[in-house]
Amino acid sequence: MQRPLRLIILAGIALVLFYFFQDAFFNEENYLKPLLQERADKDLSFRSRANTPFADEQARRSFKNLVYYEPNPDYRITADVEKLARQDTLLMPLTNGSYEPYMRYGMASFTLAGKPQRLTLYKKLTGEKKDELFVPFTDKTNGLETYGGGRFMDVPFAAGDKRVVLDFNRAYNPFCAYNPDYVCPVPPKDNRLQVAVPVGEKAYEAGHGNAWLNE
């Protein structure tokens, strides 16, 4: 067998195996069932007095469930991480006009909608979740099908990792999407994706948007 033909055959086999293992991972037991359980648990917490974001008791009682896009494996992306040489502190603006400090850890590079994308990865300087990076972002669905103020991801991460998994299927709304009394981070301009991300949590109220997106 000629070498070029052998390479083509091996590449074809590798591609088939990639899609096979991707589908095997993204099945009900390994991925979908835990994801759906997370969503069901969140609905339960929203109905409880202790954890609900709703200030109004009637709103809490009438709440049924959050709305999501269908899970899509194409939006569970492995991204390369470029650790910033200077991990400076950013005062991220909040929805009430104040600021909260976050450390700019690195940049995640990946491909989405056939185009190269980059998102800044942040570390929270408060709280106990030291094994996660925080990714606030906006995309072209905001104000239409998703919350106008953008969405967040909490990304599992260990020191020294060269890659991270950006699971946009787990993108969620901040609490200020349900109650304006909450104060939430505003995604920085460098995390405004110029493509639509039609997965994850949808808007709780259709058409809800924030003026600062146009700044």
C-alpha positions as YAML, in Angstrom:
chain: A
units: angstrom
residues:
- id: 1
  name: MET
  ca: [0.00, 0.00, 0.00]
- id: 2
  name: GLN
  ca: [1.40, 3.38, -0.96]
- id: 3
  name: ARG
  ca: [2.27, 5.70, 1.92]
- id: 4
  name: PRO
  ca: [-0.13, 8.59, 1.01]
- id: 5
  name: LEU
  ca: [-3.04, 6.14, 0.71]
- id: 6
  name: ARG
  ca: [-2.15, 4.56, 4.04]
- id: 7
  name: LEU
  ca: [-2.10, 7.98, 5.69]
- id: 8
  name: ILE
  ca: [-5.51, 8.84, 4.23]
- id: 9
  name: ILE
  ca: [-6.98, 5.58, 5.54]
- id: 10
  name: LEU
  ca: [-5.47, 6.11, 9.00]
- id: 11
  name: ALA
  ca: [-6.80, 9.69, 9.08]
- id: 12
  name: GLY
  ca: [-10.26, 8.42, 8.17]
- id: 13
  name: ILE
  ca: [-10.14, 5.81, 10.94]
- id: 14
  name: ALA
  ca: [-9.00, 8.43, 13.43]
- id: 15
  name: LEU
  ca: [-11.89, 10.71, 12.45]
- id: 16
  name: VAL
  ca: [-14.41, 7.89, 12.87]
- id: 17
  name: LEU
  ca: [-12.95, 7.01, 16.28]
- id: 18
  name: PHE
  ca: [-13.10, 10.69, 17.32]
- id: 19
  name: TYR
  ca: [-16.80, 10.96, 16.58]
- id: 20
  name: PHE
  ca: [-17.44, 7.56, 18.15]
- id: 21
  name: PHE
  ca: [-15.80, 8.50, 21.43]
- id: 22
  name: GLN
  ca: [-17.36, 11.96, 21.36]
- id: 23
  name: ASP
  ca: [-20.80, 10.41, 21.02]
- id: 24
  name: ALA
  ca: [-19.95, 7.80, 23.66]
- id: 25
  name: PHE
  ca: [-19.05, 10.56, 26.10]
- id: 26
  name: PHE
  ca: [-22.01, 12.73, 25.21]
- id: 27
  name: ASN
  ca: [-24.58, 10.06, 26.01]
- id: 28
  name: GLU
  ca: [-27.24, 9.92, 28.68]
- id: 29
  name: GLU
  ca: [-25.21, 8.17, 31.37]
- id: 30
  name: ASN
  ca: [-21.92, 10.02, 31.00]
- id: 31
  name: TYR
  ca: [-23.09, 13.53, 30.23]
- id: 32
  name: LEU
  ca: [-26.77, 14.20, 29.64]
- id: 33
  name: LYS
  ca: [-28.11, 12.59, 32.79]
- id: 34
  name: PRO
  ca: [-25.81, 14.55, 35.16]
- id: 35
  name: LEU
  ca: [-26.48, 17.76, 33.21]
- id: 36
  name: LEU
  ca: [-30.24, 17.34, 33.41]
- id: 37
  name: GLN
  ca: [-29.97, 16.50, 37.10]
- id: 38
  name: GLU
  ca: [-28.02, 19.72, 37.71]
- id: 39
  name: ARG
  ca: [-30.81, 21.64, 36.03]
- id: 40
  name: ALA
  ca: [-33.50, 19.88, 38.06]
- id: 41
  name: ASP
  ca: [-31.59, 20.60, 41.28]
- id: 42
  name: LYS
  ca: [-31.33, 24.27, 40.36]
- id: 43
  name: ASP
  ca: [-35.08, 24.44, 39.80]
- id: 44
  name: LEU
  ca: [-35.62, 22.95, 43.26]
- id: 45
  name: SER
  ca: [-33.30, 25.49, 44.84]
- id: 46
  name: PHE
  ca: [-35.18, 28.33, 43.15]
- id: 47
  name: ARG
  ca: [-38.41, 27.06, 44.70]
- id: 48
  name: SER
  ca: [-36.96, 26.95, 48.21]
- id: 49
  name: ARG
  ca: [-37.18, 29.95, 50.52]
- id: 50
  name: ALA
  ca: [-33.52, 29.57, 51.54]
- id: 51
  name: ASN
  ca: [-31.97, 29.71, 48.07]
- id: 52
  name: THR
  ca: [-34.42, 31.41, 45.74]
- id: 53
  name: PRO
  ca: [-33.29, 34.61, 44.00]
- id: 54
  name: PHE
  ca: [-36.88, 35.87, 43.89]
- id: 55
  name: ALA
  ca: [-37.67, 38.64, 46.34]
- id: 56
  name: ASP
  ca: [-41.42, 38.29, 45.89]
- id: 57
  name: GLU
  ca: [-43.07, 35.27, 47.55]
- id: 58
  name: GLN
  ca: [-45.64, 35.02, 44.78]
- id: 59
  name: ALA
  ca: [-42.88, 34.89, 42.16]
- id: 60
  name: ARG
  ca: [-41.23, 32.06, 44.06]
- id: 61
  name: ARG
  ca: [-44.46, 30.11, 44.36]
- id: 62
  name: SER
  ca: [-45.35, 30.55, 40.70]
- id: 63
  name: PHE
  ca: [-41.88, 29.57, 39.47]
- id: 64
  name: LYS
  ca: [-41.88, 26.23, 37.63]
- id: 65
  name: ASN
  ca: [-38.55, 25.81, 35.90]
- id: 66
  name: LEU
  ca: [-35.80, 27.55, 34.00]
- id: 67
  name: VAL
  ca: [-35.61, 27.23, 30.22]
- id: 68
  name: TYR
  ca: [-32.62, 25.90, 28.31]
- id: 69
  name: TYR
  ca: [-31.48, 25.16, 24.80]
- id: 70
  name: GLU
  ca: [-31.05, 21.51, 23.87]
- id: 71
  name: PRO
  ca: [-27.56, 20.24, 24.83]
- id: 72
  name: ASN
  ca: [-25.16, 20.27, 21.89]
- id: 73
  name: PRO
  ca: [-21.76, 18.49, 22.00]
- id: 74
  name: ASP
  ca: [-20.30, 21.04, 19.58]
- id: 75
  name: TYR
  ca: [-20.41, 23.60, 22.37]
- id: 76
  name: ARG
  ca: [-18.40, 21.55, 24.84]
- id: 77
  name: ILE
  ca: [-15.02, 22.82, 23.74]
- id: 78
  name: THR
  ca: [-11.47, 22.05, 24.79]
- id: 79
  name: ALA
  ca: [-9.54, 25.32, 24.68]
- id: 80
  name: ASP
  ca: [-5.83, 26.01, 24.91]
- id: 81
  name: VAL
  ca: [-4.81, 28.12, 27.89]
- id: 82
  name: GLU
  ca: [-2.19, 30.83, 27.62]
- id: 83
  name: LYS
  ca: [-1.21, 31.84, 31.12]
- id: 84
  name: LEU
  ca: [-0.69, 35.58, 31.33]
- id: 85
  name: ALA
  ca: [2.85, 36.63, 32.20]
- id: 86
  name: ARG
  ca: [1.38, 39.41, 34.31]
- id: 87
  name: GLN
  ca: [-1.65, 38.24, 36.22]
- id: 88
  name: ASP
  ca: [-2.92, 41.61, 37.25]
- id: 89
  name: THR
  ca: [-6.08, 42.40, 39.17]
- id: 90
  name: LEU
  ca: [-9.04, 43.77, 37.28]
- id: 91
  name: LEU
  ca: [-11.74, 45.80, 38.99]
- id: 92
  name: MET
  ca: [-14.70, 44.25, 37.18]
- id: 93
  name: PRO
  ca: [-17.71, 46.58, 37.03]
- id: 94
  name: LEU
  ca: [-20.89, 45.49, 38.77]
- id: 95
  name: THR
  ca: [-24.48, 46.20, 37.82]
- id: 96
  name: ASN
  ca: [-24.86, 48.76, 40.62]
- id: 97
  name: GLY
  ca: [-21.93, 50.86, 39.43]
- id: 98
  name: SER
  ca: [-19.40, 49.54, 41.94]
- id: 99
  name: TYR
  ca: [-16.47, 47.20, 41.28]
- id: 100
  name: GLU
  ca: [-15.20, 43.80, 42.43]
- id: 101
  name: PRO
  ca: [-11.60, 42.55, 42.10]
- id: 102
  name: TYR
  ca: [-10.80, 39.54, 39.89]
- id: 103
  name: MET
  ca: [-7.42, 38.23, 38.80]
- id: 104
  name: ARG
  ca: [-6.84, 37.92, 35.05]
- id: 105
  name: TYR
  ca: [-5.36, 34.42, 34.92]
- id: 106
  name: GLY
  ca: [-5.03, 33.66, 31.22]
- id: 107
  name: MET
  ca: [-6.54, 33.47, 27.77]
- id: 108
  name: ALA
  ca: [-8.54, 30.57, 26.35]
- id: 109
  name: SER
  ca: [-8.20, 30.07, 22.59]
- id: 110
  name: PHE
  ca: [-10.64, 27.91, 20.65]
- id: 111
  name: THR
  ca: [-12.72, 27.68, 17.50]
- id: 112
  name: LEU
  ca: [-16.46, 28.34, 17.47]
- id: 113
  name: ALA
  ca: [-18.78, 28.75, 14.49]
- id: 114
  name: GLY
  ca: [-15.76, 28.12, 12.28]
- id: 115
  name: LYS
  ca: [-13.90, 31.16, 13.61]
- id: 116
  name: PRO
  ca: [-11.05, 31.56, 16.13]
- id: 117
  name: GLN
  ca: [-12.25, 32.88, 19.50]
- id: 118
  name: ARG
  ca: [-10.61, 34.05, 22.71]
- id: 119
  name: LEU
  ca: [-11.99, 34.51, 26.21]
- id: 120
  name: THR
  ca: [-10.22, 35.86, 29.28]
- id: 121
  name: LEU
  ca: [-10.19, 33.46, 32.22]
- id: 122
  name: TYR
  ca: [-10.59, 35.03, 35.65]
- id: 123
  name: LYS
  ca: [-9.96, 33.86, 39.19]
- id: 124
  name: LYS
  ca: [-12.31, 35.03, 41.89]
- id: 125
  name: LEU
  ca: [-10.45, 36.67, 44.75]
- id: 126
  name: THR
  ca: [-13.26, 35.99, 47.19]
- id: 127
  name: GLY
  ca: [-14.99, 32.75, 48.12]
- id: 128
  name: GLU
  ca: [-13.71, 29.22, 48.52]
- id: 129
  name: LYS
  ca: [-13.74, 27.84, 44.96]
- id: 130
  name: LYS
  ca: [-10.01, 27.75, 44.26]
- id: 131
  name: ASP
  ca: [-10.27, 24.96, 41.65]
- id: 132
  name: GLU
  ca: [-12.39, 26.96, 39.19]
- id: 133
  name: LEU
  ca: [-11.95, 29.79, 36.76]
- id: 134
  name: PHE
  ca: [-14.70, 32.32, 36.17]
- id: 135
  name: VAL
  ca: [-15.75, 33.16, 32.60]
- id: 136
  name: PRO
  ca: [-18.33, 35.94, 32.18]
- id: 137
  name: PHE
  ca: [-19.23, 36.41, 28.52]
- id: 138
  name: THR
  ca: [-21.74, 37.83, 26.09]
- id: 139
  name: ASP
  ca: [-22.76, 36.61, 22.64]
- id: 140
  name: LYS
  ca: [-25.19, 37.39, 19.85]
- id: 141
  name: THR
  ca: [-28.15, 35.70, 21.58]
- id: 142
  name: ASN
  ca: [-28.18, 38.23, 24.45]
- id: 143
  name: GLY
  ca: [-31.33, 40.30, 24.66]
- id: 144
  name: LEU
  ca: [-33.05, 38.01, 22.17]
- id: 145
  name: GLU
  ca: [-33.13, 34.44, 23.49]
- id: 146
  name: THR
  ca: [-30.78, 34.80, 26.44]
- id: 147
  name: TYR
  ca: [-30.38, 37.29, 29.28]
- id: 148
  name: GLY
  ca: [-29.29, 40.68, 27.99]
- id: 149
  name: GLY
  ca: [-26.55, 41.09, 30.58]
- id: 150
  name: GLY
  ca: [-24.63, 38.04, 29.44]
- id: 151
  name: ARG
  ca: [-24.01, 34.67, 31.03]
- id: 152
  name: PHE
  ca: [-21.38, 33.02, 33.21]
- id: 153
  name: MET
  ca: [-19.41, 29.77, 33.25]
- id: 154
  name: ASP
  ca: [-17.51, 28.20, 36.16]
- id: 155
  name: VAL
  ca: [-14.67, 26.21, 34.60]
- id: 156
  name: PRO
  ca: [-12.88, 23.37, 36.46]
- id: 157
  name: PHE
  ca: [-9.15, 24.06, 36.53]
- id: 158
  name: ALA
  ca: [-6.00, 22.87, 38.27]
- id: 159
  name: ALA
  ca: [-2.74, 24.82, 38.50]
- id: 160
  name: GLY
  ca: [-0.53, 24.00, 35.56]
- id: 161
  name: ASP
  ca: [-3.32, 22.87, 33.23]
- id: 162
  name: LYS
  ca: [-2.58, 23.74, 29.60]
- id: 163
  name: ARG
  ca: [-6.18, 23.26, 28.52]
- id: 164
  name: VAL
  ca: [-9.65, 23.88, 29.91]
- id: 165
  name: VAL
  ca: [-13.07, 22.58, 28.94]
- id: 166
  name: LEU
  ca: [-15.49, 25.40, 28.14]
- id: 167
  name: ASP
  ca: [-18.88, 23.75, 28.44]
- id: 168
  name: PHE
  ca: [-21.30, 26.34, 27.08]
- id: 169
  name: ASN
  ca: [-24.13, 23.87, 27.74]
- id: 170
  name: ARG
  ca: [-23.60, 24.86, 31.39]
- id: 171
  name: ALA
  ca: [-23.66, 28.62, 30.77]
- id: 172
  name: TYR
  ca: [-25.97, 30.18, 33.36]
- id: 173
  name: ASN
  ca: [-27.64, 33.48, 34.17]
- id: 174
  name: PRO
  ca: [-26.54, 35.66, 37.09]
- id: 175
  name: PHE
  ca: [-29.09, 36.18, 39.87]
- id: 176
  name: CYS
  ca: [-29.74, 39.73, 38.68]
- id: 177
  name: ALA
  ca: [-31.53, 38.14, 35.71]
- id: 178
  name: TYR
  ca: [-34.31, 37.19, 38.17]
- id: 179
  name: ASN
  ca: [-34.08, 39.97, 40.72]
- id: 180
  name: PRO
  ca: [-32.66, 43.47, 40.04]
- id: 181
  name: ASP
  ca: [-31.76, 43.81, 43.73]
- id: 182
  name: TYR
  ca: [-28.83, 41.44, 43.16]
- id: 183
  name: VAL
  ca: [-25.46, 42.88, 42.18]
- id: 184
  name: CYS
  ca: [-23.67, 40.98, 39.42]
- id: 185
  name: PRO
  ca: [-20.44, 41.33, 37.42]
- id: 186
  name: VAL
  ca: [-20.66, 42.88, 33.97]
- id: 187
  name: PRO
  ca: [-18.73, 40.80, 31.40]
- id: 188
  name: PRO
  ca: [-15.68, 42.80, 30.25]
- id: 189
  name: LYS
  ca: [-15.47, 43.96, 26.65]
- id: 190
  name: ASP
  ca: [-12.77, 41.41, 25.77]
- id: 191
  name: ASN
  ca: [-15.25, 38.62, 26.59]
- id: 192
  name: ARG
  ca: [-17.92, 39.73, 24.14]
- id: 193
  name: LEU
  ca: [-18.15, 36.98, 21.53]
- id: 194
  name: GLN
  ca: [-19.23, 38.10, 18.07]
- id: 195
  name: VAL
  ca: [-21.07, 34.82, 17.40]
- id: 196
  name: ALA
  ca: [-24.25, 33.27, 18.76]
- id: 197
  name: VAL
  ca: [-23.96, 30.61, 21.47]
- id: 198
  name: PRO
  ca: [-27.34, 28.82, 21.31]
- id: 199
  name: VAL
  ca: [-26.83, 26.49, 24.25]
- id: 200
  name: GLY
  ca: [-27.10, 26.78, 28.01]
- id: 201
  name: GLU
  ca: [-29.66, 28.77, 29.95]
- id: 202
  name: LYS
  ca: [-32.14, 30.98, 28.13]
- id: 203
  name: ALA
  ca: [-33.65, 34.26, 29.32]
- id: 204
  name: TYR
  ca: [-36.06, 33.99, 32.23]
- id: 205
  name: GLU
  ca: [-38.09, 36.83, 30.69]
- id: 206
  name: ALA
  ca: [-38.05, 37.15, 26.91]
- id: 207
  name: GLY
  ca: [-36.54, 40.34, 25.57]
- id: 208
  name: HIS
  ca: [-34.82, 41.35, 28.81]
- id: 209
  name: GLY
  ca: [-31.69, 43.40, 28.08]
- id: 210
  name: ASN
  ca: [-29.23, 45.89, 29.57]
- id: 211
  name: ALA
  ca: [-28.22, 49.25, 28.09]
- id: 212
  name: TRP
  ca: [-24.54, 48.80, 28.99]
- id: 213
  name: LEU
  ca: [-24.16, 46.18, 26.21]
- id: 214
  name: ASN
  ca: [-24.23, 49.02, 23.69]
- id: 215
  name: GLU
  ca: [-21.52, 51.05, 25.38]
...
